[in-house]
Amino acid sequence: PGFIADGRLIVDVRTTKTFTEPQAAFAYSAELFDRIRAAVPDAKVGAGASVPLRGDPVNALNVELQGEAVDPNKMRGAQVRFATPGYLEALGVKLVAGRMFTDADRQNTERVAVVNRAFVRQFYPDRDPLSGAFYYGYPQVDRKSVTRIVGVVDDVRFKSLAQPDESTYYLP
């Protein structure tokens, strides 16, 4: 399936707090993760907006590669999934190349993404994806900000064990 289910615990946390600033939400998450790590020191901890096999809604956006000629009649899309540092590691997703997210991957820093093998097959079949960058958006791509690929992970079957993973990029 692209992830390890054995020995994993998934908790759906919905806070009653309201955060007016992103920094307050980051601090809340960091404290929560620290408390979990204190209770279980060897635990891999992370958070994501979607979990494999839970039936989350499709969240696809159009993608254009930086430096590639754009054909407006041939839009290509990919799934976008949001994850904190530690999320992919907590799921047991294998890193194929590059790196996973770190705490340095935040707002107001360079935009980065970790992509899956299906993304590489679709967009970088004959090039090194770690030297690539892309734009994304819907219905139009936002070319004002570029997202650099920093890692490649195995495909994860999110929809069903019977269906291969779709082209996916993870954003911190």
C-alpha positions in Angstrom: 0.0 0.0 0.0 3.0 2.3 0.2 2.6 2.8 4.0 3.0 0.7 7.1 -0.2 0.1 9.1 1.2 -2.1 11.7 2.1 -0.3 15.0 0.6 3.0 13.9 -2.0 5.0 15.7 -4.0 7.7 13.9 -5.8 10.3 16.0 -8.2 12.8 14.6 -7.6 16.0 16.6 -10.0 18.9 16.2 -9.2 21.7 18.5 -11.8 24.0 19.9 -9.3 26.9 19.9 -9.4 29.6 17.2 -6.1 30.8 15.8 -5.9 34.3 14.4 -2.3 33.9 13.4 -0.5 31.0 11.7 2.3 31.2 14.3 -0.2 30.4 17.1 -1.4 27.3 15.2 2.2 26.2 14.6 3.0 26.6 18.3 -0.1 24.6 19.3 0.9 21.8 17.0 4.5 21.8 18.2 3.4 21.6 21.8 1.0 18.7 21.0 3.7 16.8 19.1 6.2 17.5 22.0 3.7 16.0 24.5 3.2 12.9 22.4 7.0 12.4 22.0 7.4 12.9 25.8 4.9 10.1 26.4 6.3 7.8 23.7 10.0 8.9 23.2 10.6 6.8 20.0 7.3 7.7 18.4 7.3 9.2 14.9 4.8 12.1 15.0 3.3 14.2 12.3 0.0 15.6 11.0 -1.7 15.5 7.6 -4.9 16.8 6.0 -5.6 13.3 4.6 -5.1 9.7 5.7 -4.8 6.7 3.4 -8.0 4.7 2.8 -10.2 7.1 4.7 -12.1 8.3 1.6 -10.9 11.9 1.7 -12.2 14.1 -1.1 -10.2 14.6 -4.2 -8.0 17.7 -4.1 -6.4 18.0 -7.5 -4.8 21.1 -9.0 -3.4 21.9 -12.4 0.4 21.7 -12.6 2.9 23.4 -14.9 6.7 22.7 -14.8 9.0 25.7 -14.5 10.8 26.2 -17.8 8.4 24.1 -19.9 6.3 25.4 -22.7 2.7 25.5 -21.7 0.0 24.0 -23.9 -3.3 25.6 -22.8 -5.2 22.8 -24.5 -3.4 20.2 -22.4 -3.7 20.9 -18.7 -2.1 18.3 -16.4 -3.1 17.9 -12.8 -2.0 16.2 -9.6 -3.3 15.5 -6.2 -2.1 17.9 -3.5 -1.8 16.7 0.1 -0.7 18.8 3.1 1.6 17.3 5.7 3.8 18.4 8.6 7.4 17.3 9.0 7.2 13.8 10.4 3.9 12.9 8.8 5.3 10.7 6.0 7.8 9.1 8.4 5.0 8.3 10.8 3.1 6.6 8.0 6.2 4.6 7.2 6.3 6.0 3.6 9.7 5.2 2.0 11.9 8.1 0.9 13.2 7.3 -2.6 15.4 10.4 -3.2 16.1 13.8 -1.7 14.7 14.6 1.7 11.5 14.8 3.7 10.1 18.0 5.2 11.9 19.7 8.1 10.8 22.3 10.6 12.6 24.9 8.4 9.9 24.3 5.6 7.4 27.0 6.7 5.5 29.9 5.5 7.8 32.8 4.4 10.5 30.4 3.3 11.2 28.8 -0.1 8.2 26.8 -1.3 9.0 23.1 -1.4 7.3 19.9 -2.2 7.8 16.2 -1.8 6.4 14.3 -4.8 5.5 10.6 -5.3 6.7 8.2 -7.9 3.5 8.6 -10.0 4.2 12.4 -10.1 7.8 11.7 -11.4 6.4 9.3 -14.0 3.9 11.9 -15.3 6.0 15.0 -15.1 9.7 13.9 -15.0 9.9 10.6 -16.9 13.4 11.3 -18.3 14.8 14.0 -15.9 15.9 14.3 -12.3 12.9 15.6 -10.4 15.1 17.0 -7.6 16.4 19.6 -10.1 12.8 20.6 -11.0 10.2 23.1 -9.8 6.6 23.7 -10.7 3.6 26.0 -10.4 0.1 24.9 -9.3 -3.4 26.2 -9.0 -7.0 25.9 -10.2 -8.5 26.8 -12.6 -5.3 28.6 -13.5 -1.8 28.0 -12.2 -0.2 30.7 -10.0 3.0 31.6 -11.8 4.0 34.1 -9.2 5.5 31.5 -6.9 7.5 28.5 -7.8 7.6 25.3 -5.7 10.9 23.4 -5.7 10.9 19.6 -5.4 13.1 18.4 -2.5 12.1 14.8 -2.2 10.5 11.8 -3.8 8.6 9.1 -1.9 6.9 5.8 -2.8 3.3 5.9 -4.0 0.7 5.6 -1.3 -2.6 4.0 -2.1 -5.0 6.7 -0.6 -8.2 5.7 -2.3 -8.2 1.9 -2.2 -5.7 -0.9 -2.0 -6.9 -2.0 -5.5 -6.2 1.4 -7.1 -2.6 2.6 -7.7 -1.8 6.1 -6.3 -2.3 9.1 -8.4 0.3 11.7 -9.3 0.7 13.5 -5.9 2.7 16.3 -4.4 2.9 17.0 -0.7 3.2 20.5 0.7 4.3 21.4 4.2 
